Amino acid sequence: MSKEELVIDTQNLQKKYVTDTVETTALAGVDLKIKRGEFVAIMGPSGCGKSTLLNILGMLDSPSSGSFLFLGQEVASMSERQRAKLRKHNLGFVFQSFNLIDELTVEENIALPLAYLGFSKSETEKRTLQAMERMGIAHRRNHFPQQLSGGQQQRAAIARAVVAEPALILADEPTGNLDSVHGREVMQLLSELNEAGTTVVMVTHSPTDAEYAHRVVNLFDGQIVTENLNIKRHAAELL
Amino acid sequence: MLQSYFKIAIRNLLRNKVYTAINITGLAIGVAACMLIFLYVKDELSYESNFSKADRIVRVAGNIVFDGHKDAFAVTAPPMLSAVREFANVAHATQLANTDKQTIWHKGQVFTEENLLFADSAFFSVFDYELLAGPPATALDAPRKIVLTEKLAQKYFGSVEAAMGQTLKLSRDSYVITGVYRDKGHSHIAASGLLSLATIEPNLPEGAQDQWFNLNRYTYALLTSNNQLAAFQDQLNVLAANKVNPWIKSNKINAVASFIAQPLKDIHFDTRFEHDLTPQGNISYVYIFGAVAVFLLLIASINYMNLATARSAKRAKEVGLRKVVGADRGQIICQFLGESVLLTFIAMMLALALVQIFIPSFNLLTDKQFSSDFFLNREFMAALLAIVLLIGVVAGSYPAFFLSSFKPADVLKSDKQPRSGSATMRKALVILQFSISLIMIIGTIVVFTQMRFLKNADLGFAKEQIMVVDIPVGDTTLINRLSVINQKLLQNPSISNVSNSYSIPGQPLSRALILAEQNGKMEEKTIDVMFVDYDFIPVMGIEMAAGRNYNRNMHTDLNGGVIINEAAARWLGWKDPIGKKVVLSTSALGDSQAKVLGVVKDFNVSSLHAEVQPVLLQLTPQSAGYLLARISPENQPATIQFVEEQWSQFDPKHPMEYFFMDEFFDRQYRAEEKMLTVFGYFSGLTILIACLGLFGLAAFTAEQRTKEIGIRKVLGSSTGSIVLLLSKDFALLVLVAVVLASPIAWYGMSHWLQDYAYRINLSWWIFALAALLALLIAMATVSFQALKAAMLDPVKAIRAQ
C-alpha cells in the first residue's frame, strides 16, 4: 500500500484527558490506515473512544501523542488555524443530531461551507442546488430546520457535508436519531457517495449500518481490538 | 458571507424578543442620554468661539491684596483703557460698563430692559459682531447713542430699517439709534443693546481718569497675534509696578494691585473674579455630565455582554458548526462583533427618536436652546457612527472572544451542555453596574439633602414673607417721596413693617475702605457694606447682639453711627465693640467719623457657600433701591394687590416689579437645583438600565435552574423558599456593590460639599437609604422572574430538561 493512497494514517495515537484528580485515557495507541475510496465503520461500546477518535480524525481535537498523517501531511502538530484550513478543504461532517443552524434555511445551511471557501455567488447557488437535488430535498430549500422531519434534516446535513466535494466524510452515528426507514435512506445516500469515490469513516452502534462499510474497526478501551473485512460488501463490489 | 451573518443576526434578534428589547432599550436610553450630554458639553465648551478673533482677545482682570485679604475682580478702572492702548502688542482695546435695569418708554408703553451695557466706539473693532445697519466705527462715538440687537430693534420698531435714527427714551436719557447688530449668542457679553460709554464719561468724579480704584469698567484688548499673551501679561506687570502701585502708595492706601490677562475663551469657566458680566459656567458639571454619559453607556454595554454570554449556550452549536465547516476564530469574532454593532446601530436610531422627544425638556433643564435638527451635520454624524462602532466593539468583544473559543468537539455533542460564559465575570459586571447606580443614587440623596438644608437653614434673618418692590433707578424725586408710600402701606394691617434699603441679601455687596480703631490708632481695613435705612433690621428680622438699631430721632445716627455684625467685631478684634471709632470714606460725603452703635447677630448675606463675612450696615436712607414690606401670610394675594394699587398711585410712570425675598435668595442655588434634577434623572436611568439587565439575567438563571426548581418542589419546597433561593444571589451582588460604591460616593460627595461653608454631614443613613433603594428595586426586578419559575408545575420543570 503506497503512502499516497492513504487518506488517514495514524501511529500510536493517544488521547488523555486530565482533570484535577483523574487522568482518563480515551485512546491508548491507535494505529489506523484508511485508503482513498474506503468506507470504514468504527464500532464499540459506549466510552470506548469512538467519538474521540472521530474528532481527532476530523481535526476537531488534537491527540496527546502519536502521529496522524492526513493525505500524507502530519496533522498532530498543526495549529488550530492550519487545521481549520485543511478541514474546510477536505472534510465533510455528518452528526447524529444533524447540527443544522436553526436560524438559517436549508439552502443557507448547505451553502455555508462554500461561503467559508470563498466561492462566487453563482457557483455557490449551482453547487448548493446540485447537492440538494442529489439528496432529494430541493423542494424544502426555503424551510428552516425545525420545519423538517428528522430524515429530511439529516439529508440536508449530508448535503452540507458533500457540497464542497471533500475527500473524506466523517459520520458520527448518522442514523442514531432516525427511525429505521429514514436510517436506511441515509445509509443508502452515504453508500452512494462512497461508490462515487468519497472516502467515508462512520462511527456507529448499529450492526446493520456497519454492513454498508468495507471494513469494521472494533474499538475497546481506546484500542483497536479487531478489524473485520465486510465480505458481503466486497463481494458485491467484485460482482 | 456578510449576508449570512446579517441574516442570522436579524433572525436571532427577532427570535429572542425580550432579550433584544432589553438590549436595544438599554443601549438606546444610554446613547440618547449621551447625545444630549454631548450637546450640553459641546455647547459649554464653545463659549466665545463665534468671534473670529477670539484667540486674540484678552480681558484685563485685577487682584487687590489689602490687609492680607485678596480680592479678585473682573472689572478694572477707567484709566486701564488708555494704558492698555499704549501696549505694543495691542491692536485695539475697548471698555464696557454695566447699567442698571432700564425703563424704556415707547409709544405710550413702558418696558424694562435688563441687559444693556455701555460700550465705547472701539467695541466693534474688538468683537466682530455683524452690523446690519450703521457704521461700526462711529456708532458709539458720542454721548446718547445706542446700538440695538436685531431682536430689540424688531421688538420696538418692527424692523432694522425702521429703528435706525429713531430715539429711545431710557430711565435717565434719550438715545438715538445709530446701529443694529446681530447677536452671536454664546458669549459672556449677553447684551441686548449697547449704549455709548461717552454718555457717562462726563459724570465721572473729578480726577477719576487717574483713579485706579474706581473699579467699574470691563477692559478688553485685541492682541496683534495669538502668541502675545505672555508679552501682554508682562506689560500688565510693568504697569502695576511702575504706575498703579506707586499711585496707590501716594494715596496712602495699604494695598497692592496686580493685573491678569484673561483669555476670552477662559472667561466662561473662570470663577476667580467677582462682578463678572454674566454668571460663570461650572466646569465640574461638564466633567460630571461627561462621566455620567460614560457610565450610562458602560452599564448598557454590560447588559449586552452579560446577556450575550449568559445565552451563549444557545449559540454554541452554531459556533461549533461554523468551525466544522471551515470558519476560523477570526471570522467568528467578526460575526459576533458585527451583531453587536448592528444592535447598537438599531439602538442609535431609536436613540435619535428619543432625543427628538426629550430635547424640549432637556432645554428647560439646562437653560439652553438646542434645536432638534442638531444631528444633521457631518461632524455629529461622524461622531455618532464612531460611538456606535465603539460601543458595538466594546460590548461585543467579550461575548465574541468567549463564543469564538468554543471547541466544536465539545459543543456539538448532544449530551453535553456547553458552558454559559464565566458566571464570575457576569457577577463582577453586575456589581460594577450596581456600584455605578449606587454612586448616582447616593449622589442624588446627598444633593437633595444639602439643598433642603440650604433652603431651610437659619440664615440669621427671616427670609419668608418679605415682599420686595424694585424702586426704579435714577428717579431721585421718587426716592425723596418714599415716606409717603411707606405710610400708606403701613395702614394695611397685613403689612407689619416697611424698609427702604439699597442692599438686600442675595446680591453682591460693595466693598469699602474704612479706618477702624485698633489699639487706640486708626487702621485701614476693607469691609463689605450694606446700605440700609432705619427699618431694615426689624423688617429683615435680624437680631441685635449688642447696642441698638438706628433711630430716626437721633440725628447723629445719620453720619455718626454704624452697625456691624458679630463677624466684623471678631475680625476687628473688638471684645466690646460699642462705641469703637470708624471712619467711613465715601467720595460723596467726604470722610466722616462714626461710632459703633450696635452689633447684629451674624446673618447670611450671600449663599451658604460662603461663611458669614464681616459686614458693616451703613445708614443711607437717601439711596434706596428696594422697598421691603413684611407681610402676613394670610390674605397674601389681597396684600400684593393692595401694594400694587398704592404703587400705581405713587409712581404711575413705572410698572411695579416685585419679588419675594426667599425666592430671590434661593435663586442662588439654581445651579445646584439643576444639578439635582439632572442627577436625579440620570441616576434613575442608570438604575433602570441596570435593572433591565438584571431582569434578563434573572430570566436566564431561572431557565437554567428549571430542573433544580422542579426537583426541589417535588421534595416539598415552598414557592417562597424558591423565590428566596433565586433572589438571594442577586441580593448578595447588590450588597457587594454597596460596599464598593459607598467609599467612592463618600469621597466624591464630601468633595462636592467642600464648596459649602454650611453643609450637611454625610451620615450613615444616606448610604443605608441608597442601599435599601437599590436592593428593593433589584429584588422587585428579580423576584418577578423567580416567582414565575417557582410557580411552574414541577412536572413541566423536570420534563423541560
Interface residues (C-beta under 8 A of the other chain):
Chain A: S51 N55 G58 L60 D61 E80 R81 A84 K85 R87 K88 H89 F93 F95 Q96 S97 N99 L100 I101 D102 E103 L104 E108 A111 L112 P113 A115 Y116 L117 R160
Chain B: M1 S4 K7 I8 R11 N12 R15 K317 E318 G320 L321 R322 K323 V324 V325 G326 A327 D328 R329 Q331 K407 P408 A409 L412 K413 S414
